[in-house]
Amino acid sequence: MPRRPQSRGCCAYCGQEAARSGMSKHLAACSQRRAIIDAANGKKGVPQTLFHLRVQDSQGGDFWLDLEMRGNATLATLDDYLRAIWLECCDHLSQFSMGGRYGEEISQDLKAKAVFSVGESLLHLYDFGTTSETLIKVVGVREGQPTTTHPIALMARNRRPEALCIKCGKPAAWLCNECLIEEGIWGVLCDQHAKTHPHHDYGEPIRLFNSPRMGMCGYAGPAEPPY
């Protein structure tokens, strides 16, 4: 059986595209990122511990983020970021745990530097009805100045996975929730067939977003970075 192609994404500093497995290496070598780090380190201030986090959905890893998080920021800050860029739909409960879904719950009041070390992994759960599971792994750490005024910086992100219309095979931009819920079909549609699709019991087709929460609960985007 042929291997499934890896999800690809873009560096936020230079725009270069790379496969998920190659993005950490690219970020370490990216000249534009290095220039931004050098400029930040040239400013006055006490050096901080900054963690490189690889964040990905646990259902195959098509959706992923590379983040740099300040060590003095709390896990609640990371929870807010994940809700904004990926997850928020109905203000559900969430938690971090170590050791898998049924492992030890980690307080969101803790700072990253009290929890993270290179190679460490956490699981983030959002919504305990229709649960989204997110894996968080510490890829690296550096000491220096943050590159932004925010506690978390987006360094890279996957491109939205390709979806083809179930009617014609053209690129899809819409999802029919009735197909998904009633027929168990990932009912994605192109612009043309979204207009003529006969299902209306769950409303009109909704836009596809770059988020692993698509098709779950009441999620309807926007899947945009909060800053």
Solvent accessible surface area in square Angstrom, and as a share of the most:
residue,aa,sasa,rsa
1,M,228,1.02
2,P,123,0.77
3,R,223,0.81
4,R,165,0.60
5,P,115,0.72
6,Q,71,0.32
7,S,17,0.11
8,R,113,0.41
9,G,0,0.00
10,C,31,0.19
11,C,3,0.02
12,A,64,0.49
13,Y,38,0.14
14,C,48,0.29
15,G,46,0.44
16,Q,97,0.43
17,E,63,0.28
18,A,13,0.10
19,A,25,0.20
20,R,49,0.18
21,S,82,0.53
22,G,28,0.27
23,M,0,0.00
24,S,32,0.21
25,K,164,0.69
26,H,26,0.12
27,L,2,0.01
28,A,76,0.59
29,A,81,0.63
30,C,7,0.04
31,S,87,0.56
32,Q,93,0.42
33,R,22,0.08
34,R,113,0.41
35,A,60,0.47
36,I,72,0.36
37,I,3,0.01
38,D,79,0.41
39,A,64,0.49
40,A,7,0.06
41,N,67,0.34
42,G,68,0.66
43,K,143,0.61
44,K,203,0.86
45,G,52,0.50
46,V,127,0.73
47,P,87,0.55
48,Q,42,0.19
49,T,36,0.21
50,L,3,0.02
51,F,10,0.04
52,H,21,0.10
53,L,0,0.00
54,R,28,0.10
55,V,0,0.00
56,Q,39,0.17
57,D,9,0.05
58,S,34,0.22
59,Q,148,0.66
60,G,45,0.43
61,G,0,0.00
62,D,27,0.14
63,F,35,0.14
64,W,0,0.00
65,L,0,0.00
66,D,0,0.00
67,L,0,0.00
68,E,8,0.04
69,M,0,0.00
70,R,47,0.17
71,G,1,0.01
72,N,71,0.36
73,A,10,0.07
74,T,39,0.22
75,L,0,0.00
76,A,36,0.28
77,T,34,0.20
78,L,0,0.00
79,D,8,0.04
80,D,89,0.46
81,Y,3,0.01
82,L,0,0.00
83,R,37,0.13
84,A,37,0.29
85,I,0,0.00
86,W,0,0.00
87,L,0,0.00
88,E,61,0.27
89,C,33,0.20
90,C,70,0.42
91,D,118,0.61
92,H,46,0.21
93,L,140,0.70
94,S,20,0.13
95,Q,30,0.13
96,F,0,0.00
97,S,0,0.00
98,M,60,0.27
99,G,70,0.68
100,G,34,0.33
101,R,96,0.35
102,Y,202,0.77
103,G,27,0.26
104,E,122,0.55
105,E,109,0.49
106,I,15,0.07
107,S,57,0.37
108,Q,45,0.20
109,D,120,0.62
110,L,75,0.37
111,K,90,0.38
112,A,0,0.00
113,K,117,0.50
114,A,74,0.57
115,V,17,0.10
116,F,11,0.05
117,S,61,0.39
118,V,91,0.53
119,G,46,0.44
120,E,52,0.23
121,S,54,0.35
122,L,5,0.02
123,L,10,0.05
124,H,0,0.00
125,L,4,0.02
126,Y,0,0.00
127,D,5,0.03
128,F,103,0.43
129,G,69,0.67
130,T,59,0.34
131,T,26,0.15
132,S,8,0.05
133,E,37,0.16
134,T,1,0.01
135,L,75,0.37
136,I,1,0.00
137,K,102,0.43
138,V,1,0.01
139,V,54,0.31
140,G,19,0.18
141,V,72,0.41
142,R,44,0.16
143,E,115,0.52
144,G,6,0.06
145,Q,23,0.10
146,P,22,0.14
147,T,31,0.18
148,T,56,0.33
149,T,125,0.73
150,H,76,0.34
151,P,42,0.26
152,I,1,0.00
153,A,13,0.10
154,L,41,0.20
155,M,0,0.00
156,A,1,0.01
157,R,36,0.13
158,N,4,0.02
159,R,130,0.47
160,R,98,0.36
161,P,44,0.28
162,E,148,0.66
163,A,17,0.14
164,L,89,0.44
165,C,6,0.03
166,I,76,0.39
167,K,115,0.49
168,C,56,0.33
169,G,39,0.38
170,K,117,0.50
171,P,103,0.65
172,A,5,0.04
173,A,18,0.14
174,W,59,0.21
175,L,0,0.00
176,C,3,0.02
177,N,35,0.18
178,E,24,0.11
179,C,4,0.02
180,L,44,0.22
181,I,101,0.51
182,E,109,0.49
183,E,94,0.42
184,G,66,0.63
185,I,78,0.40
186,W,116,0.41
187,G,0,0.00
188,V,6,0.03
189,L,0,0.00
190,C,9,0.06
191,D,82,0.43
192,Q,115,0.51
193,H,46,0.20
194,A,12,0.10
195,K,171,0.73
196,T,100,0.58
197,H,11,0.05
198,P,97,0.61
199,H,38,0.17
200,H,104,0.46
201,D,122,0.63
202,Y,91,0.35
203,G,42,0.41
204,E,115,0.52
205,P,15,0.09
206,I,42,0.21
207,R,115,0.42
208,L,18,0.09
209,F,49,0.20
210,N,26,0.13
211,S,0,0.00
212,P,27,0.17
213,R,0,0.00
214,M,15,0.06
215,G,20,0.19
216,M,46,0.20
217,C,71,0.42
218,G,46,0.44
219,Y,8,0.03
220,A,63,0.49
221,G,14,0.13
222,P,88,0.55
223,A,5,0.04
224,E,103,0.46
225,P,45,0.28
226,P,60,0.38
227,Y,97,0.37
